[in-house]
Amino acid sequence: MRSLGLILVTGLLGIQQPTAPSVEAWEKPIAPGLLYRTEIRPGPVVVHAVRQFAGSEGVRATAAVPGKTVYADNATMGRGTVGQMVRDYQALGGINADFFPLSRDKATGDPLGFMAANGELISSPARNRSHFAWGPSGASVGAATVTIRARTGTAATDGFAVDAVNQECALNQITLNAPVAGLALSYTSPTVSAVLKADRPVIPMNGTLTAEVEYLLPEAQKTPIPAGRLILTAQGNKVATLTALKPGTILTFEVATQGVDGKDITDAVGGGPRLLRAGQLALNPESEGFSAAFSTTRHPRTAVGHTAEGDIWWVVIDGRSKHSIGASLTETAQIMKELGCVEATNLDGGGSSALHLAGASLNRPSDGQERAVANGVVFSAPVSKSNVKLSGLSVATRDGKTFVTALDDRKRALPAIAVIFTATGGGWITPAGEVRALAKAPIKVRAWLDGQTAEITVPGEP
């Protein structure tokens, strides 16, 4: 891994970075191979970013779904907060990812676009939208297509096409659901499902999967998927295809994913539109189904990109607040470029934007709390054991400004370089520890140091 010394010293001393005029920037280590950067840009615009250094031992970003299933029979139909995903995967931190559709007038846990995790295909691509894919050998931005053919014999005409994976079956479609789907859904008659037994019921991004038909379920609308089983579901004019299957029939599913650049790709999340191509702005949001208003209005944004060296930047821009106005897509693309990205794409933003670390949001979600989302990315890394004991926090006023300081076990002040601050309630806190009130509500400040935490409450606006 490249040395972080100069990068960290420059950012942590609060020295203005050469990325853009009047940008205040701080950088702090999260763990070996992970760096947290905060920027305050004119506007004001507050940027939170995690840099994942290529080749860092033990550092992993994994595409994730709340509860580790796409759907769940609960109030959100499988959606959950980024904080929940961090806990579900016992990770260090995480960020939101894809948009999610409305199904039967209700938001569900199904990511709208392409998703893969640890080589398993989780969600089918949609609307020709951009995705971000990564693996041990690098990362890329693209638009994927997936084709699946279920073979019942050796002839080219044997079998049938599968239209989608792990999602509600639409009219005149056949869907294939693995245990990661949680539920096989099909709400409109006529419908039929075939329960299949498989030794390893995981749908690969590329390759084959073999399963045996056990039995058929007519008119099943919401079917839990048992361990070791797959469920094929058909609607409308595709029902006859599945009703023709007999128990004991062996199906071989041939899966091919195209549009994913690079070898050893294991994970991917959808989003869009693309922001950067070969280091230059490459916005064409209308081609990916986004409106002009979505593109030009300043909103909270989430984005991801990679540098020429293979480092990945996971970025959230706060918005819809007097502490940060948000960004247009062009402004988001420019921020990603200034961070050194050569390829980048937008992800779901607005109230969905959330960057989480060790039990707290680094940003301030515009809903006032984290929104339940369909999927995200969680970060795992070895956290160093600190020789410094974090015993508490203190509050002091200097030059009319309120500062929070972390204290060691001898009540000595620790430099801001040592801790990562977060705040909830009536205000926010800069990486230097300056508390900025936004409302009359109390401000709960939290400090994190190598797995240790401390909290204190500060008054909001008088």
N, C-alpha and C positions, 0 to 999 in steps of 0.2 A: 504494500500500500504506500502511496506517496506520503511524504511528511506533511502533517497538518500545522507544524509549528508557526510558520510565517502567517498562514491564513488565520489561525486562531488569535495570534497576538494582535494582528492588525484589526480584526473585527472586535475583539474583546476590549481593546482599549478605547473603543468607540470612535476610532479614526474614520473620517468620512471615506466611503468607498468610491472608486472611480467609475461606478456603473452609470451614474446619471447625476446632473447638478442637484445640489441640496438634498441628497439622500443621506439620512442617518442610518447606519447599519451596525449591527452587532452579531457576532458569531460565537456560539458556545458549543462545547462537545457534549453529546448525549452519551455516547459510548464509542469505543474504538471503531472507526469506520462510519459513524453517523454524526452529522453536524447540524445544529439548529441555527438558523439565521433569521433575524428580524430586521425589517426595513421600515422606516417611516419616510414616506415620499410626500412631495407637495400635494396638497389636496384638502386634507391629508389622506393618504392611502397607506394602510398598514399591511405589510406582507409578512407572512410566516412561511418558512421553507425548511424542509429537511433534505440535506444532501447525503445520499448514499454513495460512498466511494467504491468504485469498481474493485473487485478482488479482495475486499476486506473479509478476513476470516471470521466466520460465525455470524456475519450480518446477512439477513434474509428479509426480503419483502415478499409477502404471499397474498394473492387475491383471496378475499374472504367474504362469507355471507353470514349474517347474524344467526346464531344458534346452529351454525354449520349446515343449515338446510335452506333451500330457496324459499319454500313455502312452509308455513306452520299454521295450525288451526287456532289462531289467536286474534286479538283485536286488530293487529297490523298485517295479518296474513303473511308473516315471516319477516317483515322489516324490523330493523333495530338500529340503535345509535352506534356511532363509531366506538364510543366507550364500551358498549356491550360487546362489540366484536373483539376489541382488545382483551377483554376479560375472557370471552369464549375461547380464544386462541392462546391465552396466557402469554400475550405479547407485550412488548415494551411500549408501543404506540401504534397509531394508525391514522388513516385519512379516508374520507368518503370517495366514491368512484362514480359509477354510472347513474344515468337517469333511470327512472322506473315508470312503467306504464300504468294506466288505469284499466282495471278489469271489473266488469259488472259494477261500474260507478264507484269502485273502491280501489285505492292504491294497494299494491301487493309487493311481495318480496322478490318478484321476478325482475332482474336487471334487463333494461331495454335492449342492450346490444351484446356484443361478443364478450364472453368471459371464459377463462380457463384457470385452473388452480392445480399446481403440482402435476401438470400434464393431463388433467381430467377436463373434458369439455363440460362446462357448467351451463352456458347460455348461448343460444344461437345468435348470429349477427342479425342486425335489423337496419333497414333504411340506408344502407351504404355509408354508415357513419364510421368515423375514425375510432381506432382503438390504440392502446399502448400495450405492447407485449415485451416481456423480458425473460431472461434466463441466465445461466452461468456465463454464457459467452457474449452477452450484450443485450441491447434493447432496440425497439423500433416502433415507428408509428405507421399504421396502414389501415386498410379496410378489408375485412376478412369475408370469405364465403365458405360455407360448410355444406358438403353433400354427404348424405348417408343412404346407403342401399342395403335393404334387408334381403339376403339371399336364402332361398329355400332349396336350391339345387346348384348345379354347375353351369347350366345354360345362361346365356346373357339375358334371356327373357324371364328367368325364374326370379320371383321375389317382387319387391315393391320399394318405392322411395319413402323415406321418412322426412317429414317437412321441418321438424324442429325438435329440440330437446329441452326437457325440464321446464316446460311452460304449459299454460292452459291451452287445451286443444281447441283450435278454431274450426269453424265450419269447413267441411271438405278437406280436412287435414288429418295426418297421422303424426303423433308425437311419441317420442321415446323418453321415458322418465327413469332415472337411476335413483338410488336411495338418497343422494344429495338433494333431490327435488323435494323430499319430505312428503309431498302429496301429488297424486296424479289428478288433475282437474279437467272436467268436461261438463259444462253446465247446460248445453243445448241438445235436445233430442233430435234425431236418433244418435246414440253413442254406444260404443262397446269398448271394453278394455281386455287385453290379454296379459295375464300374469306369467312372467318368464323366470326360470331359474338359471342363475349364472354363477360360476365359480368365483368370478371377480367382476361384480356388477359396476364397473367403472367405464364410462364412455370416453375413449381416447380422443385426443385432438387429431391424430392420424393413426390408422391401423384397423384391426378387426376385433370384434367382440362376439363371442358365441354364447347362445342361450337356448334353453328348451322351453317350449310352451307347456305350461301346467294346466291352466284352465281359463275360461272366458268369464267376464263380468259384464252383463248387459246393463245399460243405463246407470252406471256408477258415476256419480258426479264429483265426489271428493274421496279418493281412496288413499289411505296411508300406504307407503311403500315398505314392505317388510325387508329386513336385512337379507342380503343375498338374492334379492329379486329385482327385476326390471318390470315396468308396466308400459305396454304399448296401448295407446288410446286412439280411437278413430271417431270422426264425426261425419255426418252427412253422407255424401256419396262414397266415402272411403270405408264405411262400416262393413260393407260386403267383403272387403279385402281381409279384414281380421276375422270375421265370422267363418271364413273358409279355412282358418288354421285349426288343426286338430291337436289335442294333447299329445305330447311326444315329438311334435315337429321341431327340428333343429333349425334355428335361424342364425345366420352369420351376418353381422352388421359390418359393412365396410365404410369407414369414416375417412374423409379427406378434407383437410382445411387448407385453403389457399389464401394468399394475401398477407401472410405472416412472415416477415423477413427475418433472416438470421437462423442459425442452428441452435439447438438445445433450448429453444423457447419452452418454458414450462408454465408461465402465468400470463394472463392478459385481462384487461378491463376495458370496457367500451366507454364511449363518451362522445366527443366531437363538439365543434368542428376542429380540424387540424389547425394548428397555430403557426408552426414553423416547418420548413422543409429546407434541408441543406443550409441551415443557418440564416435563412431569410423568411420574412413574413409570408405566409401562404394561405391567407384566409379566403375561403369560398363557402361561407356558411349556408347559402341558399341550396347548394348542391347536396348538402347533408340534411336538409329539411329544417333549417333554423331561420327564423324570421329576422328582418332587418332590425326590429325593435330589440330582440334578444341580443343582437350583436352590438348595437350602438349604445344601449342604455347601460349605465354603470350599475353593476350588481356585485354581491360577493361572488368570488370565483374560486374554483379549484382547477388546477392544471398539473400536468406532469410532462417532463421532458428529459432528454439525456444529452450529455456533452460529447464532444468528439473523443474524449478519453474513456467514455462509458459510464461516467458517474450519472446518477439519476437524481433529479430535483423533484420533490413532491411539495406542491405549493398551494397555500390557501391565502386569498386576499380578502380581508374583512370589508364589509360594506353595509349600506343602509343605516349608518350611524354617524353622529357628528365626530366621532373619533376616527372614522375611515369611511370614505364615500363610495368605495368599490371601484370597479374598472370595467371598461368596455372590452370587447374581445381584442381589438387592436392594441389597447393598452396592456392587456394580459399577455399578448404575444410579445410585446416589446420588453416586458418584465422578464419573461422567460429567456429572451435573447440576451438580455443584459446579465442574466445569471450564468450565461455561457452555454445554453442549450443550442444544439443544432437541429434537433427534431423535438416537436412538442405538440400536445393536443389538449384541448379543453376537456374538463369533466363536468359532472353535475355541480351546479353552484347554488346561489341564493341561500335559502334557509338550510339547504343540505350541506353547505361547506363546513367542514369540521376537521381540525388537525388535533389529534389527541396524544398525550404523553403521560404515562405513569399515573393514570387516575384523574387527569384534568385536561380540559380543552386549552390548547395554546392560543387559539383565536377566540373571538367572541361571536358565536352563532347569532345570526340576525333575528331568529325567532325568540331569542332570550334563553334558549336551551338547545341542546342537540336534537336535531330532527331524526326520526326513524327513517332509515334509508335502506335500499335494497342490497347494496354490497359496498365493499371498500378494500383497502389494502392494509395489512398489518405488518409492523416491523418487529423483527426479533434481532437481538444483539447481546453479546456478553457485557454485562454492566460491571465496571471495575469496582472493587471494594475500596471505599474511601478510607484514608487514614485520618480524615477529619470528621468529627462528630458534629452533626447538625442538631443543636439543642433547642433552637427557637428563633423567633423573629422579634425585632424591635422597630418602633416607628419614631421618626424624628422629622422636624421641620428645618429646612435650610433654604435661605433666600426666598421664603414664601412658598416653597414647594415641599410636598410630603414625600418622604422616602422610607422604604422598608429595607432593613438590613438583616441579613442572616447572621446568626451567632453560633460560635462553636461551643464546646462543653465547658470552656472557661469564660464564656460570655464575651469573647472577643469578636469583633466584627469580621465577617468573611467578605472578601471582595466580590463584587457582582459577577466577576469571571467564573466564580465557583458554582453558582446556582442558576437554575432556570425558574423564573417567576411566572405564575399565572394568576388571574384575578377573575372573580365572578361577582355579580350583584351590580352595584351602582357605579362601577368604574373599571378602569383597566390599569395595567402596570407595564412600564417599559422594561426592557432587559437590564437597564441600569438601576432598577428599583424605584423609579419615580412613579407614584400613584397619581392618576389623573381621574378626578371625579366626573361622572357623566349624569348622575341623578342624585336624589336625596337618600336613596337606599344605601345601607352599609355595603362596604366592599370587602369581600373575603379574599385575602391574598394567601397564596400557597407557594412554597419554595420546595424545589426538588434538588437533591444532591446525591448522585450515585445510589439511587434507591431509597434514600432517606427523605422524609417529608416533614414540613412544619407549616403551621397555619396561624394567621392572625386576622382580626377584623378591624377595618379602618372606616371611620365615618365617611359618608358620601358628601354631596354638595350640602352646604349649610342652609 
